[in-house]
């Protein structure tokens, strides 16, 4: 593990492999460990940079509001520390939202995008109310009373039925989060801007993946994003909810490796 300080916040990351740089961005309430099934596979051919987003994992706890653009700058600080000019940004959920904003605010730093179970739009008013109510409950009682509800949002029905150990591990991970930091991250998600009308500006290749059973950010949102990205490929992952990388790792790995080998490495802007 390596640490970089940015805006007074410690950003922890791990690095493995060599070749085309691929920087990962995990889901809300997880950490870089979410990518445990992807990192060894990717590191066989690529240089993998796996940070814990601010307020998550081993990165610094939060005491003030921030935006997703601050999270972009955190990742760029990591890339700067490693001397990496451009990378493929691979993000799931909030990690994908950060990757999209990197492609728009710092296009010179993005060689390609892998966008998993994410959304380019702003939060709907109904969901803002719902998530603020959940946040208030977490602030008052902690995560434990809400773990069943969070698990239903995060894991698909197939996983909940067939892989209860994975779901239980997820619940344990959710409960480990530092409550004030998690609530500030939730606030950043709720307040995020829409970048839908700017997706046509993104000229790099993009892979859009979404779990067929994703209740948190349903398939229609990923399809909408794909339709507006000029150079995107779209794939629905059967048997997965919001956490496709954990729920269907073999299918996800196959899609990512195929994209990197075919769309980015030989013909993309790094060639």
C-alpha positions as CSV (number, residue, x, y, z in Angstrom):
1,X,0.0,0.0,0.0
2,X,1.2,3.5,-0.9
3,X,-0.2,6.9,0.4
4,X,-0.5,10.2,-1.4
5,X,-1.7,13.4,0.3
6,X,-4.2,15.5,-1.6
7,X,-6.2,18.4,-0.3
8,X,-5.1,17.3,3.2
9,X,-6.7,13.9,2.7
10,X,-4.7,10.6,2.6
11,X,-5.4,8.6,-0.5
12,X,-4.3,5.0,-0.3
13,X,-3.6,2.8,-3.3
14,X,-1.9,-0.4,-4.5
15,X,-0.1,-0.9,-7.8
16,X,0.6,-4.2,-9.7
17,X,1.6,-5.3,-13.1
18,X,3.1,-3.4,-16.1
19,X,1.9,-2.1,-19.4
20,X,-1.0,0.1,-20.3
21,X,-2.2,1.8,-17.1
22,X,-5.6,0.9,-15.8
23,X,-6.9,2.8,-12.8
24,X,-9.8,1.3,-10.8
25,X,-12.6,3.0,-8.9
26,X,-14.8,1.0,-6.5
27,X,-18.4,1.3,-5.4
28,X,-19.8,3.4,-2.6
29,X,-19.3,1.7,0.8
30,X,-16.5,-0.6,-0.5
31,X,-12.8,-0.2,-1.1
32,X,-10.2,-1.2,-3.6
33,X,-10.6,-4.7,-2.2
34,X,-13.8,-4.9,-4.2
35,X,-11.6,-5.6,-7.3
36,X,-10.0,-8.7,-5.8
37,X,-11.2,-10.9,-8.7
38,X,-10.1,-8.4,-11.3
39,X,-6.6,-7.2,-10.2
40,X,-4.7,-10.5,-10.6
41,X,-6.2,-11.1,-14.1
42,X,-5.6,-7.5,-15.3
43,X,-2.1,-7.3,-13.8
44,X,-1.0,-10.2,-16.1
45,X,-1.1,-7.7,-19.0
46,X,-1.6,-4.2,-17.6
47,X,-0.3,-1.8,-15.0
48,X,-3.2,-1.7,-12.4
49,X,-3.6,1.2,-10.0
50,X,-6.2,0.5,-7.3
51,X,-7.0,3.4,-5.0
52,X,-9.4,3.6,-2.1
53,X,-11.6,6.6,-2.8
54,X,-11.6,9.3,-0.2
55,X,-13.5,8.4,2.9
56,X,-13.3,4.6,2.1
57,X,-11.0,1.8,3.0
58,X,-7.5,2.9,4.1
59,X,-7.9,6.4,2.7
60,X,-8.4,9.3,5.0
61,X,-11.7,9.9,6.8
62,X,-13.7,13.0,5.9
63,X,-14.8,16.0,7.9
64,X,-16.1,18.3,5.1
65,X,-18.3,18.2,2.0
66,X,-16.7,17.4,-1.4
67,X,-17.8,16.9,-4.9
68,X,-17.1,14.1,-7.4
69,X,-14.7,16.4,-9.1
70,X,-12.6,16.5,-6.0
71,X,-12.5,12.7,-6.2
72,X,-11.3,13.0,-9.8
73,X,-8.4,15.2,-8.6
74,X,-7.6,12.6,-5.9
75,X,-7.1,10.0,-8.5
76,X,-5.0,12.3,-10.7
77,X,-2.8,13.0,-7.7
78,X,-2.2,9.3,-7.5
79,X,-1.4,9.1,-11.2
80,X,0.9,12.1,-10.9
81,X,2.8,10.5,-8.0
82,X,3.4,7.5,-10.3
83,X,4.4,9.5,-13.3
84,X,1.4,8.3,-15.3
85,X,0.1,10.7,-17.9
86,X,-2.9,8.7,-19.2
87,X,-4.8,5.7,-18.1
88,X,-7.9,3.7,-18.8
89,X,-10.3,4.6,-16.0
90,X,-12.5,1.7,-14.9
91,X,-15.2,2.5,-12.3
92,X,-18.2,0.9,-10.8
93,X,-21.1,3.0,-9.4
94,X,-19.5,6.1,-7.8
95,X,-16.2,5.0,-9.4
96,X,-17.8,5.2,-12.8
97,X,-19.2,8.6,-12.0
98,X,-15.7,9.8,-11.1
99,X,-14.3,8.3,-14.3
100,X,-16.9,10.1,-16.5
101,X,-16.0,13.4,-14.9
102,X,-12.3,12.7,-15.4
103,X,-12.9,12.2,-19.1
104,X,-14.7,15.6,-19.3
105,X,-12.6,17.7,-16.9
106,X,-9.2,16.2,-17.8
107,X,-9.6,14.4,-21.2
108,X,-5.8,14.4,-21.7
109,X,-5.5,12.0,-18.7
110,X,-8.1,9.4,-20.0
111,X,-7.2,6.8,-22.6
112,X,-10.5,4.9,-22.3
113,X,-13.4,4.2,-20.0
114,X,-14.9,1.1,-18.4
115,X,-18.2,2.2,-16.9
116,X,-19.9,-0.4,-14.7
117,X,-23.3,0.0,-13.0
118,X,-23.2,3.7,-13.1
119,X,-25.1,6.7,-14.4
120,X,-24.3,10.0,-16.1
121,X,-27.4,11.8,-14.8
122,X,-28.1,13.6,-11.6
123,X,-30.0,12.0,-8.8
124,X,-33.8,12.0,-9.1
125,X,-35.8,14.0,-6.5
126,X,-37.5,10.8,-5.3
127,X,-34.1,9.1,-4.8
128,X,-32.7,12.1,-3.1
129,X,-35.5,12.0,-0.5
130,X,-35.0,8.2,-0.1
131,X,-31.3,8.3,0.3
132,X,-31.4,11.3,2.7
133,X,-33.8,9.4,4.8
134,X,-31.5,6.4,4.8
135,X,-28.6,8.7,5.7
136,X,-30.5,10.1,8.6
137,X,-31.2,6.6,9.9
138,X,-27.6,5.7,9.6
139,X,-26.6,8.8,11.4
140,X,-29.0,8.0,14.3
141,X,-28.5,4.2,14.5
142,X,-25.5,3.2,12.5
143,X,-25.4,0.8,9.5
144,X,-26.5,-2.4,11.2
145,X,-30.3,-1.9,11.2
146,X,-30.2,-1.0,7.5
147,X,-27.9,-3.8,6.3
148,X,-30.7,-6.0,4.8
149,X,-32.0,-3.0,2.8
150,X,-28.5,-2.0,1.6
151,X,-27.8,-5.6,0.6
152,X,-31.0,-5.7,-1.6
153,X,-29.8,-2.5,-3.3
154,X,-26.3,-3.8,-3.9
155,X,-26.7,-7.5,-4.7
156,X,-29.0,-9.1,-7.3
157,X,-31.6,-11.7,-6.4
158,X,-29.5,-14.4,-8.0
159,X,-26.6,-13.6,-5.8
160,X,-28.7,-13.3,-2.7
161,X,-30.2,-16.7,-3.3
162,X,-27.1,-18.6,-4.5
163,X,-24.2,-16.9,-2.8
164,X,-25.3,-15.9,0.8
165,X,-21.6,-16.0,2.0
166,X,-20.8,-13.2,-0.5
167,X,-23.8,-11.2,0.7
168,X,-22.8,-11.7,4.3
169,X,-19.3,-10.5,3.5
170,X,-20.8,-7.4,1.9
171,X,-22.9,-6.6,4.9
172,X,-19.8,-6.9,7.1
173,X,-18.0,-4.5,4.8
174,X,-20.8,-2.0,4.8
175,X,-20.9,-2.0,8.6
176,X,-17.2,-1.3,8.8
177,X,-17.6,2.1,7.1
178,X,-16.8,5.3,9.1
179,X,-20.3,6.8,9.4
180,X,-19.5,10.5,9.1
181,X,-17.3,9.8,6.0
182,X,-19.9,7.5,4.4
183,X,-22.6,10.2,4.9
184,X,-20.4,12.8,3.2
185,X,-19.8,10.5,0.3
186,X,-23.6,9.9,0.1
187,X,-24.0,13.7,0.1
188,X,-21.7,14.0,-2.9
189,X,-23.6,11.3,-4.7
190,X,-26.9,13.0,-4.0
191,X,-25.7,16.4,-5.1
192,X,-23.9,15.2,-8.3
193,X,-24.4,17.2,-11.5
194,X,-25.7,15.6,-14.7
195,X,-23.2,15.1,-17.5
196,X,-25.6,13.5,-19.9
197,X,-25.6,16.4,-22.3
198,X,-21.8,16.4,-22.4
199,X,-21.3,12.7,-23.2
200,X,-20.9,13.5,-26.9
201,X,-17.6,15.2,-26.0
202,X,-16.0,12.0,-24.9
203,X,-14.0,10.7,-27.8
204,X,-12.2,7.7,-26.2
205,X,-13.4,4.1,-26.4
206,X,-15.8,3.2,-23.7
207,X,-17.2,-0.1,-22.4
208,X,-20.5,0.1,-20.5
209,X,-21.4,-2.9,-18.3
210,X,-24.4,-3.3,-16.1
211,X,-25.9,-6.1,-14.1
212,X,-29.3,-7.3,-15.4
213,X,-30.7,-7.3,-11.8
214,X,-29.2,-3.9,-10.8
215,X,-31.9,-2.2,-8.7
216,X,-29.8,0.7,-7.6
217,X,-28.9,2.0,-11.1
218,X,-31.0,0.0,-13.5
219,X,-30.1,-1.2,-17.0
220,X,-32.0,1.7,-18.7
221,X,-29.6,4.2,-17.2
222,X,-26.5,2.4,-18.6
223,X,-28.3,2.0,-22.0
224,X,-29.0,5.8,-22.0
225,X,-25.3,6.5,-21.3
226,X,-24.2,4.1,-24.1
227,X,-26.6,5.7,-26.6
228,X,-24.9,9.1,-26.0
229,X,-21.3,8.0,-25.9
230,X,-19.8,8.2,-29.5
231,X,-17.5,5.1,-29.1
232,X,-19.1,2.8,-26.6
233,X,-19.8,-0.9,-26.4
234,X,-22.7,-2.1,-24.2
235,X,-23.2,-5.4,-22.4
236,X,-25.7,-6.6,-19.8
237,X,-24.3,-9.1,-17.3
238,X,-26.9,-11.8,-16.4
239,X,-27.2,-12.9,-12.8
240,X,-25.7,-9.7,-11.4
241,X,-27.1,-6.8,-9.4
242,X,-25.2,-3.6,-8.7
243,X,-21.9,-5.2,-7.8
244,X,-21.1,-7.0,-11.1
245,X,-17.4,-7.2,-10.4
246,X,-18.1,-9.3,-7.3
247,X,-21.2,-11.1,-8.4
248,X,-20.1,-12.3,-11.9
249,X,-16.3,-11.8,-11.9
250,X,-15.5,-14.3,-14.7
251,X,-18.0,-12.6,-17.1
252,X,-16.8,-9.1,-16.1
253,X,-13.1,-10.1,-16.5
254,X,-13.8,-11.5,-20.0
255,X,-15.5,-8.3,-21.0
256,X,-12.8,-6.0,-19.6
257,X,-9.9,-8.0,-21.1
258,X,-11.6,-8.1,-24.5
259,X,-12.3,-4.4,-24.5
260,X,-8.7,-3.5,-23.4
261,X,-7.2,-5.8,-26.0
262,X,-9.4,-4.8,-28.9
263,X,-10.7,-1.3,-28.4
264,X,-7.9,0.5,-26.5
265,X,-4.5,-1.1,-26.8
266,X,-4.0,-1.6,-30.5
267,X,-6.3,1.2,-32.0
268,X,-7.0,3.7,-29.2
269,X,-5.4,7.0,-28.5
270,X,-2.3,5.5,-26.8
271,X,-1.2,3.7,-30.0
